[in-house]
Structure formats: structure tokens, C-alpha cells
Amino acid sequence: MTEHQLSLLPFYAGWGIYQQRLVAAIAPLTVEQLALRNTPQHWSIGMYATHIVANRAWWFHARMGEGSADLTSLELWALGVCEAGVDPFHTAAELVAGLEKTWQLIQHTLASLTPADLEQVFPPLDEAERVRHAKLVEPALQPFAQMWLDAARLAGEVRPARSRQWIIWSVLEHDIHHGSELSTILGVHGLPVVELD
């Protein structure tokens, strides 16, 4: 098998195992348990899970153009979490569905890519693209979409173009980072944690 035929999926096999364990930890949680936090200043379990789903959809679908249009609703699913610390209170079933849908996106993408594809670079979103994305969110999230747009304008920074390699690594790192925070909250409250070997 040459490099151009070699799928990336086998190199990320551990990510699939982590996904299964993340889902197993979240699936049985009640709405009250999803609202648990370590401190009032930290995000809740549900906020972290929502943020993981949205980050996956944002980078793989919005930025790399992978997957189908039904992922668009998840791209900015965490609006309000980052902008205002608002807990969206998705149920465990909704969070699991989001994790499963975005994992299918990631798995399909990794299976269809080769090492040579990692070099492709994606430009940052311009103002018009950010506005287009903000208009796609549900009406209840529109104030947070505006906060997101305003924050990007006020920052005035030009975000760099990102390679596919950078995006995949960043999303994996993000999953593990926030999954560990989520797991810590579970453990502090005596609930089963995200199991790791």
C-alpha cells in the first residue's frame, strides 16, 4: 500500500475508544447531574460536552467542509457557553446524539484522508462567512451569535490559515482537554468518570 492509499483512520484508533468512553460517562446523566460544576466559576458537565460537540462540528464541517448540511446546526451549538457562561442544558440524550454525529463525521473524514491530505491549508473565515454562520443558529441563540461576531470584530486579530494536520490535532487535543475537565467534575461528585486505560 502506498502513502497515497493509506487511510489516516488506523493512526487515530485511540480516539474512537475515547469517544466510546466519553459517551458512556455522559449517557446515564440526569439534567441535574449535567448541571454539576466544580465551582460556580467553572463550566458544568453539560457545558463541556456541548463545547466538545460544537468544536468538532466547527473545525471538521465549517472549516474543512467535511460532512453533510445536517451538521450545520451543531457548528455554533455552544454559543452562549463561551460568550456568556450560559448552560444550554441539553439532555444527556441530545449530548450523546451530538457526540455520535460528530464522531461519525470525524471517523468518515479520517477514513477518507491520506497522509498527503494533511498538508492542505484552510483560510480563516472572513467577516461575511462569520455573519453567514451566525445567521444559521436558532433564534434563542441569536444574542450569543451577535456576541460572538462582536468579540471577533473587537479582537481585530487576523486568524491564521490552518492546515488539516493542525485542525485534526487541535480537535483531538480539545476533546481530551475538556473531556478530562468533564471527568474531573464527575469524579468530584462521586459519579463514574471517563475511563482511561
C-alpha positions in Angstrom: 0.0 0.0 0.0 1.5 3.4 -1.0 1.2 6.5 1.1 -1.4 7.9 -1.2 -3.7 4.9 -0.5 -3.1 4.8 3.3 -6.0 6.0 5.4 -5.4 8.1 8.5 -8.1 6.2 10.5 -5.8 3.5 11.9 -3.4 6.2 13.3 -6.3 7.6 15.4 -7.8 4.3 16.7 -7.4 5.5 20.3 -9.7 8.5 19.6 -12.6 6.1 18.9 -12.1 4.3 22.2 -12.0 7.7 24.0 -15.2 8.6 22.2 -17.0 5.4 23.4 -15.9 6.1 27.0 -17.0 9.8 26.8 -20.4 8.7 25.6 -20.6 6.0 28.3 -19.9 8.6 31.0 -22.5 11.1 29.7 -25.4 8.8 28.6 -26.8 8.0 32.1 -26.6 11.5 33.5 -29.7 13.4 34.6 -30.3 17.1 33.8 -29.3 17.9 37.4 -26.1 15.9 37.0 -25.3 17.6 33.7 -25.5 21.0 35.6 -22.9 20.0 38.2 -19.8 22.1 38.4 -16.6 22.1 40.4 -17.0 25.7 41.4 -19.6 28.4 40.4 -16.8 29.9 38.1 -16.3 26.7 36.1 -18.4 25.3 33.4 -20.8 22.4 34.0 -20.6 18.9 32.7 -23.2 19.8 30.1 -21.4 22.9 29.0 -18.1 21.0 28.4 -19.9 18.3 26.5 -21.8 20.9 24.4 -18.5 22.6 23.7 -16.8 19.4 22.6 -19.7 18.7 20.1 -19.6 22.3 18.7 -15.8 22.3 18.4 -15.8 19.1 16.4 -18.5 20.3 14.0 -16.9 23.8 13.7 -13.5 22.6 12.6 -14.4 19.5 10.6 -17.6 20.8 8.9 -17.5 24.6 8.9 -13.7 25.0 8.3 -12.7 21.8 6.4 -16.1 21.4 4.6 -16.5 17.7 5.6 -19.8 16.1 6.2 -23.4 17.0 5.2 -25.5 20.0 5.8 -27.3 18.5 8.8 -24.1 19.2 10.8 -24.5 23.0 10.3 -26.8 23.2 13.4 -24.0 21.8 15.6 -21.3 24.3 14.4 -22.3 27.0 16.8 -24.2 24.8 19.2 -22.1 26.1 22.1 -22.9 29.7 21.5 -23.6 31.2 24.9 -21.3 28.8 26.7 -18.2 30.6 25.6 -19.7 34.0 25.2 -21.6 34.3 28.4 -21.1 31.2 30.5 -24.7 30.1 29.9 -25.5 26.5 30.3 -27.7 25.3 27.4 -29.0 22.3 29.4 -29.0 19.8 26.6 -30.2 16.5 27.8 -27.8 13.6 28.0 -29.6 12.0 25.0 -29.0 15.2 23.0 -25.4 15.4 24.0 -24.8 11.7 23.2 -26.5 12.3 19.8 -24.2 15.3 19.1 -21.1 13.3 20.2 -22.1 10.4 18.0 -22.9 12.5 15.0 -19.7 14.5 15.2 -17.7 11.3 15.8 -19.2 9.8 12.6 -18.1 12.9 10.8 -14.5 12.6 12.2 -14.3 8.8 11.6 -15.5 9.2 8.0 -13.1 12.1 7.4 -10.1 10.2 8.8 -11.0 7.1 6.8 -11.1 9.1 3.5 -7.9 11.1 4.1 -4.3 10.1 3.4 -1.1 11.5 4.9 -0.7 13.7 1.8 -4.0 15.4 2.6 -2.7 16.6 5.9 -0.8 19.4 4.1 -4.0 21.1 2.8 -4.4 24.6 4.3 -7.7 26.2 5.0 -8.0 30.0 5.1 -9.6 31.8 8.1 -13.2 32.7 7.9 -13.8 36.3 6.8 -16.4 38.6 8.2 -19.0 37.6 5.7 -18.6 33.9 6.5 -18.8 34.6 10.2 -22.0 36.5 9.7 -23.4 33.8 7.5 -22.7 31.2 10.2 -24.2 33.4 12.9 -27.5 33.7 11.0 -27.8 29.9 10.8 -28.3 29.5 14.6 -31.7 29.1 16.2 -33.4 32.3 17.3 -32.8 31.7 21.0 -29.1 31.8 20.4 -29.0 34.9 18.2 -27.9 37.2 21.0 -24.9 35.0 21.6 -24.2 34.8 17.9 -24.0 38.6 17.9 -21.7 38.5 21.0 -19.5 36.1 19.0 -19.4 38.4 16.0 -18.7 41.4 18.2 -15.9 39.7 20.0 -14.3 38.8 16.7 -14.5 42.4 15.5 -13.2 43.9 18.7 -10.3 41.5 18.9 -9.3 42.8 15.5 -6.9 39.9 15.0 -6.4 38.2 11.8 -6.6 34.5 12.5 -4.1 32.4 10.6 -4.8 29.8 8.0 -4.7 26.3 9.4 -3.5 23.0 7.9 -5.6 19.9 8.0 -2.9 18.4 10.2 -3.2 21.3 12.7 -7.1 21.0 12.7 -7.1 17.3 13.4 -4.6 17.6 16.2 -6.3 20.6 17.7 -9.7 18.9 17.8 -8.2 15.7 19.3 -6.3 17.8 21.9 -9.5 19.8 22.6 -11.6 16.6 23.1 -9.0 15.2 25.6 -8.6 18.5 27.5 -12.3 19.2 28.0 -13.1 15.6 28.4 -10.7 15.5 31.4 -12.3 18.6 32.9 -15.7 16.9 32.5 -14.4 13.7 34.0 -13.0 15.6 37.0 -16.4 17.1 37.8 -17.9 13.6 37.6 -15.3 12.2 40.0 -15.6 15.1 42.4 -19.4 14.4 42.6 -18.9 10.7 43.1 -20.1 9.8 39.6 -18.4 7.3 37.2 -15.6 9.1 35.3 -14.5 8.8 31.7 -12.5 5.6 32.0 -9.0 5.5 30.6 -6.5 2.6 30.4 
